[in-house]
Amino acid sequence: MKIAVLGTGMVGQALAGRLVELGHDVVTGTRDPQATLARTEPDGMGNPPYAAWATEHPQVRLATFADAVADAELVVNATGGAAAIPALQAAGADALAGKVVLDISNPLDFSQGFPPTLFVKDTDSLGEQIQREFPQARVVKSLNTLTAELMVRPTSLGEASSVFVSGDDADAKATVTELLQSFGHTDVIDLGDISTARGTEMLLPVWLRLMGALGTGMFNFKIVR
């Protein structure tokens, strides 16, 4: 499948690398490819710059948001929450029309420091905002409740855990569910329409406190029933 991964940070890199490993044709999207490749400093979390990762993954092409999405069958939004809608706007509403958009972003607000708050919650979600902004796209919220490594390699934990999908389009959710299963997810829970993304996005304050208490992001929720 032809897949565009929007975002070149650690989440985008993890997704793109795993998708290529599984045999997909992957393009990563960024606002300015030359600027992205020119960065030589680690990111805010100490991860190597994109250029270093790209050298190790020559199969993954880098393009503007618009060029990345143009021929894609599925689009993964792996940008930060505040950048999600601007990145998708740069990709173009017409180019996104009819396509499955897997949104893994979270509406984190770092303006008051760490831990962040949420800039949308309770009566709305970032997933819903994206669906309203791009009504012809088929938005599915998923993977936003895990750290990047576990998004694509959930078996690293040594036992099964849960992941969620939210979206209005049943076929789009089926496509995303199949992709999640190819990553190794065995408990994919369909929460319902896109408004249920409010719940998974509001798990982030809990997730962040757990990360602080455990000293690692290598954990996940398991729904026992």
GROMACS elastic network, one bead per residue, 0.5 to 0.9 nm:
[ bonds ]
;  ai    aj funct       b0    kb
    1    23     6  0.80162   500
    1    24     6  0.50922   500
    1    25     6  0.60261   500
    1    26     6  0.82869   500
    1    72     6  0.80831   500
    1    73     6  0.66379   500
    1    74     6  0.77488   500
    2    24     6  0.61636   500
    2    26     6  0.60485   500
    2    27     6  0.80747   500
    2    71     6  0.71648   500
    2    73     6  0.53043   500
    2    74     6  0.66913   500
    2    75     6  0.88136   500
    3    16     6  0.86541   500
    3    19     6  0.82692   500
    3    24     6  0.69613   500
    3    25     6  0.61204   500
    3    27     6  0.64888   500
    3    28     6  0.85355   500
    3    68     6  0.84127   500
    3    69     6  0.79694   500
    3    71     6  0.83872   500
    3    72     6  0.50766   500
    3    73     6  0.59188   500
    3    75     6  0.57774   500
    3    76     6  0.73970   500
    4    16     6  0.84554   500
    4    25     6  0.85267   500
    4    26     6  0.58394   500
    4    28     6  0.57144   500
    4    29     6  0.67790   500
    4    65     6  0.85582   500
    4    68     6  0.55216   500
    4    69     6  0.56182   500
    4    70     6  0.87580   500
    4    71     6  0.84527   500
    4    72     6  0.56846   500
    4    73     6  0.79487   500
    4    74     6  0.64491   500
    4    76     6  0.60893   500
    4    77     6  0.84694   500
    5     8     6  0.80500   500
    5    12     6  0.62573   500
    5    13     6  0.85969   500
    5    15     6  0.74318   500
    5    16     6  0.64386   500
    5    26     6  0.71958   500
    5    27     6  0.62291   500
    5    29     6  0.59986   500
    5    65     6  0.89393   500
    5    68     6  0.77726   500
    5    69     6  0.84445   500
    5    74     6  0.86703   500
    5    75     6  0.60290   500
    5    77     6  0.62476   500
    5    78     6  0.65105   500
    5    79     6  0.89068   500
    6    12     6  0.68365   500
    6    27     6  0.84011   500
    6    28     6  0.56597   500
    6    30     6  0.63668   500
    6    65     6  0.66131   500
    6    68     6  0.78564   500
    6    69     6  0.85028   500
    6    75     6  0.73787   500
    6    76     6  0.60140   500
    6    77     6  0.50741   500
    6    78     6  0.54204   500
    6    79     6  0.61790   500
    6    84     6  0.88749   500
    6    87     6  0.75258   500
    6    88     6  0.83116   500
    7    10     6  0.86713   500
    7    11     6  0.76795   500
    7    12     6  0.51524   500
    7    13     6  0.80267   500
    7    28     6  0.67200   500
    7    29     6  0.58800   500
    7    30     6  0.58708   500
    7    31     6  0.88111   500
    7    65     6  0.87685   500
    7    76     6  0.86720   500
    7    77     6  0.69584   500
    7    78     6  0.50297   500
    7    80     6  0.79337   500
    7    87     6  0.85339   500
    8    11     6  0.74289   500
    8    13     6  0.59239   500
    8    28     6  0.67173   500
    8    29     6  0.71075   500
    8    30     6  0.66579   500
    8    36     6  0.80576   500
    8    50     6  0.64500   500
    8    62     6  0.89482   500
    8    78     6  0.78566   500
    8    79     6  0.77116   500
    9    12     6  0.53149   500
    9    13     6  0.60488   500
    9    14     6  0.85722   500
    9    43     6  0.80953   500
    9    47     6  0.85508   500
    9    49     6  0.82185   500
    9    50     6  0.70818   500
    9    78     6  0.80735   500
    9    79     6  0.77041   500
    9    80     6  0.89500   500
   10    13     6  0.50403   500
   10    14     6  0.60480   500
   10    15     6  0.86257   500
   10    47     6  0.72520   500
   10    48     6  0.88920   500
   10    50     6  0.85546   500
   10   148     6  0.71213   500
   11    14     6  0.51633   500
   11    15     6  0.62589   500
   11    16     6  0.85595   500
   11    78     6  0.62018   500
   11    79     6  0.80815   500
   11   147     6  0.81111   500
   11   148     6  0.51448   500
   11   149     6  0.81302   500
   11   151     6  0.87677   500
   12    15     6  0.52058   500
   12    16     6  0.59716   500
   12    17     6  0.83894   500
   12    28     6  0.75873   500
   12    76     6  0.85010   500
   12    77     6  0.83157   500
   12    78     6  0.52876   500
   12    79     6  0.74510   500
   12   148     6  0.84164   500
   13    16     6  0.51596   500
   13    17     6  0.58799   500
   13    18     6  0.84429   500
   13    28     6  0.83850   500
   13    50     6  0.79742   500
   13    53     6  0.75498   500
   13    54     6  0.87295   500
   13   148     6  0.88559   500
   14    17     6  0.53462   500
   14    18     6  0.62194   500
   14    19     6  0.85752   500
   14   148     6  0.61680   500
   14   149     6  0.65736   500
   14   151     6  0.82547   500
   14   152     6  0.70456   500
   15    18     6  0.53529   500
   15    19     6  0.60550   500
   15    20     6  0.86473   500
   15    76     6  0.85817   500
   15    78     6  0.82886   500
   15   148     6  0.76869   500
   15   149     6  0.86816   500
   15   151     6  0.78019   500
   15   152     6  0.64678   500
   16    19     6  0.51485   500
   16    20     6  0.62143   500
   16    21     6  0.85869   500
   16    26     6  0.64260   500
   16    27     6  0.77247   500
   16    28     6  0.71125   500
   16    60     6  0.72415   500
   17    20     6  0.53553   500
   17    21     6  0.62839   500
   17    22     6  0.88347   500
   17    26     6  0.86200   500
   17    57     6  0.70719   500
   17    60     6  0.77692   500
   18    22     6  0.63038   500
   18    23     6  0.88491   500
   18    24     6  0.89890   500
   18   152     6  0.64109   500
   18   153     6  0.84221   500
   18   183     6  0.78814   500
   19    22     6  0.50805   500
   19    23     6  0.65405   500
   19    24     6  0.55281   500
   19    25     6  0.78489   500
   19    26     6  0.70225   500
   19   152     6  0.85343   500
   19   183     6  0.85614   500
   20    23     6  0.50751   500
   20    24     6  0.50124   500
   20    25     6  0.64258   500
   20    26     6  0.62848   500
   20    57     6  0.87205   500
   20    59     6  0.73264   500
   20    60     6  0.73336   500
   21    24     6  0.74195   500
   22   182     6  0.78948   500
   22   183     6  0.84196   500
   23    26     6  0.89862   500
   25    59     6  0.81719   500
   25    60     6  0.77496   500
   25    72     6  0.89131   500
   26    59     6  0.77004   500
   26    60     6  0.55463   500
   26    61     6  0.68278   500
   26    68     6  0.87553   500
   26    72     6  0.85437   500
   27    59     6  0.87661   500
   27    60     6  0.55684   500
   27    62     6  0.57445   500
   27    63     6  0.69028   500
   27    67     6  0.89169   500
   27    68     6  0.56592   500
   27    69     6  0.82597   500
   27    72     6  0.84281   500
   28    60     6  0.68883   500
   28    61     6  0.61664   500
   28    63     6  0.62921   500
   28    64     6  0.81652   500
   28    65     6  0.79888   500
   28    68     6  0.63853   500
   29    32     6  0.87247   500
   29    33     6  0.79033   500
   29    61     6  0.86272   500
   29    62     6  0.59863   500
   29    63     6  0.51028   500
   29    64     6  0.51380   500
   29    66     6  0.77573   500
   29    67     6  0.76644   500
   29    68     6  0.53186   500
   29    69     6  0.77871   500
   29    87     6  0.89003   500
   29    91     6  0.87336   500
   30    33     6  0.59018   500
   30    36     6  0.73542   500
   30    62     6  0.74262   500
   30    63     6  0.63474   500
   30    64     6  0.50469   500
   30    65     6  0.53415   500
   30    66     6  0.89261   500
   30    68     6  0.84349   500
   30    87     6  0.80235   500
   31    35     6  0.85625   500
   31    36     6  0.82548   500
   31    63     6  0.82391   500
   31    64     6  0.54287   500
   31    65     6  0.60228   500
   31    66     6  0.88219   500
   31    87     6  0.74396   500
   31    90     6  0.78202   500
   32    35     6  0.53833   500
   32    36     6  0.62090   500
   32    37     6  0.87981   500
   32    63     6  0.79613   500
   32    64     6  0.62012   500
   32    65     6  0.86102   500
   33    36     6  0.50075   500
   33    37     6  0.61892   500
   33    38     6  0.85144   500
   33    62     6  0.64816   500
   33    63     6  0.59084   500
   33    64     6  0.62274   500
   34    37     6  0.52318   500
   34    38     6  0.60673   500
   34    39     6  0.89202   500
   35    39     6  0.65349   500
   36    39     6  0.57221   500
   36    49     6  0.82995   500
   36    50     6  0.68088   500
   36    51     6  0.74358   500
   37    40     6  0.80244   500
   37    49     6  0.80209   500
   37    50     6  0.64586   500
   37    52     6  0.87167   500
   37    54     6  0.86226   500
   38    49     6  0.89060   500
   38    50     6  0.89058   500
   38    51     6  0.73702   500
   39    42     6  0.82892   500
   39    49     6  0.62267   500
   39    50     6  0.75137   500
   39    51     6  0.72884   500
   40    48     6  0.79853   500
   40    49     6  0.57951   500
   40    50     6  0.83794   500
   40    51     6  0.76010   500
   40    52     6  0.84027   500
   41    46     6  0.86010   500
   41    47     6  0.87872   500
   41    48     6  0.70638   500
   41    49     6  0.60287   500
   42    45     6  0.74639   500
   42    46     6  0.50087   500
   42    47     6  0.50928   500
   42    49     6  0.51611   500
   42    50     6  0.87902   500
   43    46     6  0.52184   500
   43    47     6  0.53595   500
   43    48     6  0.66506   500
   43    49     6  0.65282   500
   44    47     6  0.74481   500
   46    49     6  0.89455   500
   47    50     6  0.88717   500
   48    51     6  0.81562   500
   48    52     6  0.63889   500
   48    53     6  0.72347   500
   49    52     6  0.57022   500
   49    53     6  0.69197   500
   49    54     6  0.89474   500
   50    53     6  0.51170   500
   50    54     6  0.60051   500
   50    55     6  0.86533   500
   51    55     6  0.62505   500
   51    56     6  0.89071   500
   52    55     6  0.53398   500
   52    56     6  0.69236   500
   53    56     6  0.53352   500
   53    57     6  0.64035   500
   53    58     6  0.89966   500
   54    58     6  0.60047   500
   54    59     6  0.85910   500
   54    60     6  0.72050   500
   54    61     6  0.83879   500
   54    62     6  0.86000   500
   55    58     6  0.58650   500
   56    59     6  0.89150   500
   57    60     6  0.58669   500
   57    61     6  0.88029   500
   58    61     6  0.72318   500
   61    68     6  0.86169   500
   62    68     6  0.75700   500
   63    66     6  0.78514   500
   63    67     6  0.57833   500
   63    68     6  0.54290   500
   64    67     6  0.52046   500
   64    68     6  0.59541   500
   64    69     6  0.85792   500
   64    90     6  0.85276   500
   64    91     6  0.78997   500
   65    68     6  0.52043   500
   65    69     6  0.62976   500
   65    70     6  0.86721   500
   65    87     6  0.67696   500
   65    88     6  0.74798   500
   65    89     6  0.88810   500
   65    90     6  0.60671   500
   65    92     6  0.83846   500
   66    69     6  0.54173   500
   66    70     6  0.61357   500
   66    88     6  0.85250   500
   66    89     6  0.88727   500
   66    90     6  0.61383   500
   66    92     6  0.63512   500
   66    95     6  0.77334   500
   67    70     6  0.52221   500
   67    71     6  0.78546   500
   67    91     6  0.74475   500
   68    71     6  0.71624   500
   68    72     6  0.70274   500
   68    75     6  0.88291   500
   68    91     6  0.77594   500
   69    72     6  0.50751   500
   69    73     6  0.82346   500
   69    74     6  0.82697   500
   69    75     6  0.67227   500
   69    91     6  0.62682   500
   69    92     6  0.83868   500
   69    95     6  0.66143   500
   69    96     6  0.72963   500
   70    73     6  0.89141   500
   70    91     6  0.80371   500
   70    92     6  0.89450   500
   70    95     6  0.59054   500
   70    96     6  0.82579   500
   71    95     6  0.85040   500
   72    75     6  0.65451   500
   72    95     6  0.89529   500
   72    96     6  0.89984   500
   72    99     6  0.81285   500
   73    99     6  0.62642   500
   73   100     6  0.72637   500
   74    99     6  0.59956   500
   74   100     6  0.51049   500
   74   101     6  0.61399   500
   74   102     6  0.75304   500
   75    96     6  0.80562   500
   75    99     6  0.72265   500
   75   100     6  0.62399   500
   75   102     6  0.61278   500
   75   103     6  0.84018   500
   76    79     6  0.89145   500
   76   100     6  0.83969   500
   76   101     6  0.57627   500
   76   103     6  0.60352   500
   76   104     6  0.74374   500
   77    80     6  0.86740   500
   77    84     6  0.68653   500
   77    87     6  0.83998   500
   77    88     6  0.78976   500
   77   101     6  0.69544   500
   77   102     6  0.60763   500
   77   104     6  0.60731   500
   77   105     6  0.67307   500
   78    81     6  0.87312   500
   78    84     6  0.79234   500
   78   102     6  0.86161   500
   78   103     6  0.69525   500
   78   104     6  0.58322   500
   78   105     6  0.59866   500
   79    82     6  0.81932   500
   79    83     6  0.60437   500
   79    84     6  0.55571   500
   79    87     6  0.76090   500
   79   103     6  0.89035   500
   79   104     6  0.81003   500
   79   105     6  0.62478   500
   80    83     6  0.53058   500
   80    84     6  0.61109   500
   80   104     6  0.89876   500
   80   105     6  0.58145   500
   80   106     6  0.68953   500
   80   107     6  0.78160   500
   80   108     6  0.80183   500
   81    84     6  0.52326   500
   81    85     6  0.81183   500
   81   104     6  0.88437   500
   81   105     6  0.50915   500
   81   108     6  0.61460   500
   81   109     6  0.84190   500
   81   126     6  0.75259   500
   82    85     6  0.73423   500
   82    86     6  0.80633   500
   82   105     6  0.87934   500
   82   106     6  0.83498   500
   82   107     6  0.64991   500
   82   108     6  0.74845   500
   82   109     6  0.79809   500
   82   119     6  0.86525   500
   83    86     6  0.54994   500
   83    87     6  0.59472   500
   83    88     6  0.86026   500
   84    87     6  0.52829   500
   84    88     6  0.62704   500
   84    89     6  0.86040   500
   84   103     6  0.86138   500
   84   105     6  0.70972   500
   84   106     6  0.89806   500
   84   126     6  0.85966   500
   84   130     6  0.79824   500
   85    88     6  0.50738   500
   85    89     6  0.59670   500
   85    90     6  0.85102   500
   85   126     6  0.88748   500
   85   129     6  0.82242   500
   85   130     6  0.63485   500
   85   133     6  0.77942   500
   86    90     6  0.61471   500
   86    91     6  0.86291   500
   87    90     6  0.50684   500
   87    91     6  0.63370   500
   87    92     6  0.88066   500
   88    92     6  0.63498   500
   88    93     6  0.74733   500
   88    96     6  0.81527   500
   88   130     6  0.84723   500
   88   134     6  0.85966   500
   89    92     6  0.50220   500
   89    93     6  0.63760   500
   89   133     6  0.86660   500
   89   134     6  0.86353   500
   90    93     6  0.84088   500
   91    94     6  0.86742   500
   91    95     6  0.68562   500
   91    96     6  0.74691   500
   92    95     6  0.52950   500
   92    96     6  0.64128   500
   92    97     6  0.88243   500
   93    96     6  0.51212   500
   93    97     6  0.61629   500
   93   133     6  0.84509   500
   93   134     6  0.60482   500
   93   135     6  0.86978   500
   93   136     6  0.78535   500
   93   137     6  0.79312   500
   94    97     6  0.52112   500
   94    98     6  0.88045   500
   94   134     6  0.88823   500
   94   136     6  0.82761   500
   94   137     6  0.89824   500
   95    98     6  0.84055   500
   95    99     6  0.81106   500
   96    99     6  0.54321   500
   96   100     6  0.79732   500
   96   101     6  0.77545   500
   96   134     6  0.75641   500
   96   136     6  0.72895   500
   96   137     6  0.55159   500
   96   138     6  0.85165   500
   97   100     6  0.86578   500
   97   134     6  0.75012   500
   97   135     6  0.78373   500
   97   138     6  0.78303   500
   98   136     6  0.56750   500
   98   137     6  0.50305   500
   98   138     6  0.63049   500
   99   136     6  0.80289   500
   99   137     6  0.54048   500
   99   138     6  0.58471   500
   99   139     6  0.82933   500
   99   172     6  0.84423   500
  100   137     6  0.63537   500
  100   139     6  0.59298   500
  100   140     6  0.72124   500
  100   172     6  0.57271   500
  100   173     6  0.85374   500
  100   175     6  0.80735   500
  100   176     6  0.82257   500
  101   137     6  0.66419   500
  101   138     6  0.58144   500
  101   140     6  0.61074   500
  101   141     6  0.83892   500
  101   172     6  0.83283   500
  102   138     6  0.83999   500
  102   139     6  0.60214   500
  102   141     6  0.59461   500
  102   142     6  0.68425   500
  102   143     6  0.88514   500
  102   172     6  0.88420   500
  102   176     6  0.71724   500
  103   106     6  0.87655   500
  103   126     6  0.89786   500
  103   127     6  0.68478   500
  103   130     6  0.85474   500
  103   139     6  0.68103   500
  103   140     6  0.60146   500
  103   142     6  0.63928   500
  103   143     6  0.81116   500
  103   144     6  0.79697   500
  104   127     6  0.87344   500
  104   140     6  0.86337   500
  104   141     6  0.60890   500
  104   142     6  0.55421   500
  104   143     6  0.54384   500
  104   145     6  0.84652   500
  105   108     6  0.87814   500
  105   126     6  0.78959   500
  105   127     6  0.82384   500
  105   141     6  0.83419   500
  105   142     6  0.87203   500
  105   143     6  0.85108   500
  105   144     6  0.60349   500
  105   201     6  0.86679   500
  106   118     6  0.81066   500
  106   125     6  0.89304   500
  106   126     6  0.70053   500
  106   127     6  0.85874   500
  106   144     6  0.64954   500
  106   145     6  0.88703   500
  106   201     6  0.60774   500
  106   202     6  0.89509   500
  106   204     6  0.78383   500
  107   117     6  0.82405   500
  107   118     6  0.53117   500
  107   119     6  0.56106   500
  107   120     6  0.63317   500
  107   121     6  0.83901   500
  107   125     6  0.78399   500
  107   126     6  0.61377   500
  107   201     6  0.73365   500
  108   116     6  0.58480   500
  108   117     6  0.58108   500
  108   119     6  0.62665   500
  108   120     6  0.85319   500
  108   204     6  0.84334   500
  109   112     6  0.75562   500
  109   113     6  0.83399   500
  109   115     6  0.88642   500
  109   116     6  0.51581   500
  109   117     6  0.50591   500
  109   118     6  0.53440   500
  109   119     6  0.56018   500
  110   113     6  0.50271   500
  110   114     6  0.63324   500
  110   115     6  0.73061   500
  110   117     6  0.67638   500
  110   118     6  0.86241   500
  111   114     6  0.85465   500
  111   116     6  0.74934   500
  111   117     6  0.84830   500
  112   115     6  0.82651   500
  112   116     6  0.69458   500
  112   117     6  0.80250   500
  113   116     6  0.61354   500
  113   117     6  0.88391   500
  114   117     6  0.83047   500
  115   205     6  0.79153   500
  115   208     6  0.71154   500
  115   209     6  0.80835   500
  116   205     6  0.78448   500
  116   208     6  0.86565   500
  117   204     6  0.89519   500
  117   205     6  0.73010   500
  118   121     6  0.64527   500
  118   201     6  0.84437   500
  118   202     6  0.78225   500
  118   204     6  0.85298   500
  118   205     6  0.82662   500
  119   126     6  0.88068   500
  120   123     6  0.80248   500
  120   124     6  0.62433   500
  120   125     6  0.56924   500
  120   126     6  0.67147   500
  120   198     6  0.87306   500
  121   124     6  0.53974   500
  121   125     6  0.56051   500
  121   126     6  0.82663   500
  121   198     6  0.62960   500
  121   199     6  0.86780   500
  121   201     6  0.77116   500
  121   202     6  0.67540   500
  122   125     6  0.75686   500
  122   198     6  0.64875   500
  122   199     6  0.82437   500
  122   202     6  0.79426   500
  123   195     6  0.87125   500
  123   198     6  0.75396   500
  124   127     6  0.84089   500
  124   128     6  0.65933   500
  124   129     6  0.75415   500
  124   195     6  0.71492   500
  124   197     6  0.85499   500
  124   198     6  0.62882   500
  125   128     6  0.52067   500
  125   129     6  0.63037   500
  125   130     6  0.87255   500
  125   194     6  0.86467   500
  125   195     6  0.70673   500
  125   196     6  0.84962   500
  125   197     6  0.62373   500
  125   199     6  0.86175   500
  125   201     6  0.71812   500
  125   202     6  0.88306   500
  126   130     6  0.61706   500
  126   131     6  0.86028   500
  126   197     6  0.78285   500
  126   198     6  0.79259   500
  126   201     6  0.80344   500
  127   130     6  0.52381   500
  127   131     6  0.63303   500
  127   132     6  0.87601   500
  127   139     6  0.73626   500
  127   140     6  0.76554   500
  127   141     6  0.61425   500
  127   166     6  0.86068   500
  127   167     6  0.85784   500
  127   194     6  0.65817   500
  127   195     6  0.76613   500
  127   196     6  0.89900   500
  127   197     6  0.60872   500
  127   198     6  0.78899   500
  127   201     6  0.86912   500
  128   131     6  0.50026   500
  128   132     6  0.61283   500
  128   133     6  0.85052   500
  128   139     6  0.84644   500
  128   167     6  0.89369   500
  128   194     6  0.59427   500
  128   195     6  0.61520   500
  128   196     6  0.89650   500
  128   197     6  0.74249   500
  128   198     6  0.83664   500
  129   132     6  0.51440   500
  129   133     6  0.60799   500
  129   134     6  0.85732   500
  130   133     6  0.50645   500
  130   134     6  0.61064   500
  130   135     6  0.82409   500
  130   137     6  0.89590   500
  130   139     6  0.74914   500
  131   134     6  0.51727   500
  131   135     6  0.54393   500
  131   136     6  0.80964   500
  131   137     6  0.69146   500
  131   138     6  0.74061   500
  131   139     6  0.58870   500
  131   140     6  0.88680   500
  131   194     6  0.79561   500
  132   135     6  0.52752   500
  132   136     6  0.89549   500
  133   136     6  0.89970   500
  134   137     6  0.55184   500
  134   138     6  0.84602   500
  134   139     6  0.86075   500
  135   138     6  0.77070   500
  135   139     6  0.88119   500
  138   167     6  0.76568   500
  138   168     6  0.74109   500
  138   169     6  0.62561   500
  138   172     6  0.63004   500
  138   173     6  0.88440   500
  139   166     6  0.83740   500
  139   167     6  0.59951   500
  139   168     6  0.74214   500
  139   169     6  0.77053   500
  139   172     6  0.75402   500
  139   173     6  0.86059   500
  139   194     6  0.76378   500
  140   165     6  0.65192   500
  140   166     6  0.55129   500
  140   168     6  0.76392   500
  140   169     6  0.79409   500
  140   172     6  0.68824   500
  140   173     6  0.62446   500
  140   176     6  0.74603   500
  140   193     6  0.88577   500
  140   194     6  0.70425   500
  140   197     6  0.88695   500
  141   144     6  0.75275   500
  141   164     6  0.79058   500
  141   165     6  0.55787   500
  141   166     6  0.50343   500
  141   167     6  0.64152   500
  141   173     6  0.88791   500
  141   194     6  0.71516   500
  141   196     6  0.88772   500
  141   197     6  0.62643   500
  141   200     6  0.86369   500
  142   145     6  0.77041   500
  142   163     6  0.72373   500
  142   164     6  0.56410   500
  142   166     6  0.67397   500
  142   176     6  0.82911   500
  142   197     6  0.82609   500
  142   200     6  0.83129   500
  143   146     6  0.59505   500
  143   147     6  0.84513   500
  143   148     6  0.85951   500
  143   150     6  0.89337   500
  143   151     6  0.58972   500
  143   152     6  0.89940   500
  143   163     6  0.65353   500
  143   164     6  0.70125   500
  143   165     6  0.79210   500
  143   180     6  0.86456   500
  144   147     6  0.79500   500
  144   148     6  0.89906   500
  144   151     6  0.83350   500
  144   163     6  0.88299   500
  144   164     6  0.86951   500
  144   200     6  0.72753   500
  144   201     6  0.71191   500
  144   204     6  0.83034   500
  145   151     6  0.85625   500
  145   163     6  0.74741   500
  145   164     6  0.82895   500
  145   200     6  0.66768   500
  145   201     6  0.75388   500
  145   203     6  0.70254   500
  145   204     6  0.67797   500
  145   207     6  0.73587   500
  145   220     6  0.76413   500
  145   221     6  0.81916   500
  146   149     6  0.80704   500
  146   150     6  0.60477   500
  146   151     6  0.58261   500
  146   163     6  0.82329   500
  146   207     6  0.83842   500
  146   217     6  0.78017   500
  146   218     6  0.81798   500
  146   219     6  0.75970   500
  146   220     6  0.62738   500
  146   221     6  0.85087   500
  147   150     6  0.55657   500
  147   151     6  0.62827   500
  147   217     6  0.58083   500
  147   218     6  0.67522   500
  147   219     6  0.79818   500
  147   220     6  0.84116   500
  148   151     6  0.51060   500
  148   152     6  0.69207   500
  148   153     6  0.86584   500
  148   217     6  0.88722   500
  149   152     6  0.57587   500
  149   153     6  0.58807   500
  149   154     6  0.75320   500
  149   156     6  0.82976   500
  149   218     6  0.78611   500
  150   155     6  0.76386   500
  150   156     6  0.69022   500
  150   157     6  0.79060   500
  150   217     6  0.88917   500
  150   218     6  0.70135   500
  150   219     6  0.79942   500
  150   220     6  0.80677   500
  151   154     6  0.61487   500
  151   163     6  0.88520   500
  151   180     6  0.83149   500
  151   183     6  0.77116   500
  151   185     6  0.85761   500
  152   155     6  0.89302   500
  152   180     6  0.78577   500
  152   182     6  0.88476   500
  152   183     6  0.51764   500
  152   184     6  0.74563   500
  152   185     6  0.84878   500
  153   156     6  0.58207   500
  153   157     6  0.85635   500
  153   183     6  0.59831   500
  153   184     6  0.63698   500
  153   185     6  0.81198   500
  154   157     6  0.62652   500
  154   158     6  0.82228   500
  154   159     6  0.84238   500
  154   160     6  0.76278   500
  154   161     6  0.76089   500
  154   183     6  0.72836   500
  154   184     6  0.59854   500
  154   185     6  0.61525   500
  154   186     6  0.89876   500
  154   220     6  0.87134   500
  155   158     6  0.54391   500
  155   159     6  0.64199   500
  155   160     6  0.69235   500
  155   161     6  0.86572   500
  155   183     6  0.87887   500
  155   184     6  0.63587   500
  155   185     6  0.76727   500
  156   159     6  0.80207   500
  156   218     6  0.84958   500
  157   160     6  0.76203   500
  157   161     6  0.83787   500
  157   218     6  0.73251   500
  157   219     6  0.70824   500
  157   220     6  0.83148   500
  160   185     6  0.75993   500
  160   186     6  0.67344   500
  160   187     6  0.72404   500
  160   222     6  0.74387   500
  161   185     6  0.76516   500
  161   186     6  0.76038   500
  161   187     6  0.64551   500
  161   188     6  0.89462   500
  161   220     6  0.63160   500
  161   221     6  0.60166   500
  161   223     6  0.72343   500
  162   185     6  0.74881   500
  162   186     6  0.75623   500
  162   188     6  0.60787   500
  162   189     6  0.71435   500
  162   220     6  0.72955   500
  162   221     6  0.58786   500
  162   223     6  0.61130   500
  163   180     6  0.86273   500
  163   185     6  0.73038   500
  163   186     6  0.85732   500
  163   187     6  0.63587   500
  163   188     6  0.50555   500
  163   189     6  0.62031   500
  163   190     6  0.88263   500
  163   220     6  0.85835   500
  163   221     6  0.78164   500
  163   222     6  0.82411   500
  164   187     6  0.83890   500
  164   188     6  0.55900   500
  164   190     6  0.59040   500
  164   191     6  0.66200   500
  164   200     6  0.76690   500
  165   173     6  0.68337   500
  165   176     6  0.80281   500
  165   177     6  0.76423   500
  165   188     6  0.71348   500
  165   189     6  0.62444   500
  165   191     6  0.60538   500
  165   192     6  0.75877   500
  165   193     6  0.88379   500
  165   194     6  0.86747   500
  165   196     6  0.86731   500
  165   197     6  0.80292   500
  166   173     6  0.74254   500
  166   189     6  0.88802   500
  166   190     6  0.62528   500
  166   191     6  0.55498   500
  166   192     6  0.54099   500
  166   193     6  0.53728   500
  166   195     6  0.74201   500
  166   196     6  0.58845   500
  166   197     6  0.57626   500
  166   200     6  0.88933   500
  167   170     6  0.73854   500
  167   172     6  0.77267   500
  167   173     6  0.65193   500
  167   190     6  0.85948   500
  167   191     6  0.83472   500
  167   192     6  0.63829   500
  167   195     6  0.76678   500
  167   196     6  0.79171   500
  167   197     6  0.80229   500
  168   172     6  0.82665   500
  168   173     6  0.81886   500
  168   192     6  0.74043   500
  168   194     6  0.55441   500
  168   195     6  0.86512   500
  169   172     6  0.52965   500
  169   173     6  0.63474   500
  169   174     6  0.87388   500
  169   193     6  0.78524   500
  169   194     6  0.88638   500
  170   173     6  0.51260   500
  170   174     6  0.61935   500
  170   175     6  0.87361   500
  171   175     6  0.62651   500
  171   176     6  0.87079   500
  172   175     6  0.50869   500
  172   176     6  0.62980   500
  172   177     6  0.85362   500
  173   176     6  0.50566   500
  173   177     6  0.59237   500
  173   178     6  0.85187   500
  173   190     6  0.80520   500
  174   178     6  0.61582   500
  174   179     6  0.86291   500
  175   178     6  0.52536   500
  175   179     6  0.64073   500
  175   180     6  0.87890   500
  176   179     6  0.50074   500
  176   180     6  0.61543   500
  176   181     6  0.85970   500
  177   180     6  0.50016   500
  177   181     6  0.61525   500
  177   182     6  0.86161   500
  177   185     6  0.87384   500
  177   188     6  0.68177   500
  177   190     6  0.88820   500
  178   181     6  0.51062   500
  178   182     6  0.62981   500
  178   183     6  0.88556   500
  179   182     6  0.50611   500
  179   183     6  0.65507   500
  179   184     6  0.89647   500
  179   185     6  0.89489   500
  180   183     6  0.51150   500
  180   184     6  0.66232   500
  180   185     6  0.55522   500
  180   186     6  0.82554   500
  180   188     6  0.77550   500
  181   186     6  0.61249   500
  181   187     6  0.85579   500
  181   188     6  0.79798   500
  182   185     6  0.72290   500
  185   188     6  0.66892   500
  187   222     6  0.86175   500
  187   223     6  0.86169   500
  190   193     6  0.86906   500
  191   194     6  0.86486   500
  191   196     6  0.61722   500
  191   197     6  0.82390   500
  192   195     6  0.78041   500
  192   196     6  0.61687   500
  192   197     6  0.88174   500
  193   196     6  0.58846   500
  193   197     6  0.80075   500
  194   197     6  0.56198   500
  194   198     6  0.82528   500
  195   198     6  0.59906   500
  195   199     6  0.83123   500
  196   199     6  0.56118   500
  196   200     6  0.72953   500
  197   200     6  0.52656   500
  197   201     6  0.59949   500
  197   202     6  0.83599   500
  198   201     6  0.53068   500
  198   202     6  0.60474   500
  198   203     6  0.87600   500
  199   202     6  0.51707   500
  199   203     6  0.64793   500
  200   203     6  0.51107   500
  200   204     6  0.73681   500
  201   204     6  0.57942   500
  201   205     6  0.86431   500
  202   205     6  0.65100   500
  202   206     6  0.79304   500
  203   206     6  0.53751   500
  203   207     6  0.61213   500
  203   208     6  0.87232   500
  204   208     6  0.59602   500
  204   209     6  0.85263   500
  205   208     6  0.52212   500
  205   209     6  0.63710   500
  205   210     6  0.86784   500
  206   209     6  0.52581   500
  206   210     6  0.61815   500
  206   211     6  0.86471   500
  207   210     6  0.50849   500
  207   211     6  0.61806   500
  207   212     6  0.86996   500
  207   217     6  0.84908   500
  207   220     6  0.86106   500
  208   211     6  0.50447   500
  208   212     6  0.63154   500
  208   213     6  0.87081   500
  208   217     6  0.85087   500
  209   212     6  0.50083   500
  209   213     6  0.61541   500
  209   214     6  0.85098   500
  210   213     6  0.50107   500
  210   214     6  0.58688   500
  210   215     6  0.80434   500
  210   216     6  0.83664   500
  210   217     6  0.81775   500
  210   219     6  0.87392   500
  211   214     6  0.52089   500
  211   215     6  0.55018   500
  211   216     6  0.52436   500
  211   217     6  0.52755   500
  211   218     6  0.82399   500
  211   219     6  0.81836   500
  212   215     6  0.52086   500
  212   216     6  0.71924   500
  212   217     6  0.85652   500
  213   216     6  0.81962   500
  214   217     6  0.78299   500
  214   218     6  0.89680   500
  214   219     6  0.87634   500
  216   219     6  0.75084   500
  217   220     6  0.83227   500
